[in-house]
Amino acid sequence: MEKFKNFVEGVRKEMAKVTWPTQQELIDNTIIVVVFTIIISTFIFGVDQVYSTILEAIYR
C-alpha cells in the first residue's frame, strides 16, 4: 500500500509540472490537425484513383 501512495504522490507532483494549453491554443491546433488530415486524405484518394485507373487500363 505504501508503494501505491508513493506512486500517486509522484503522479500528482508530475502533473503539477504540466503546462496545459490555453483554449485558443487547443482550438488552433485542432484546426491545423483537421485541415492537414483533409489534405492528406485528398492526396491519398487522388493517388489511389490514378493507380486504379492505370491498373484498370493494364488489365483490360
Protein Blocks (a to p, Z undefined) as FASTA:
>chain_A
ZZmmmmmmmmmmmmmmpccddfklmmmmmmmmmmmmmmmmmmmmmmmmmmmmmmmmmmZZ
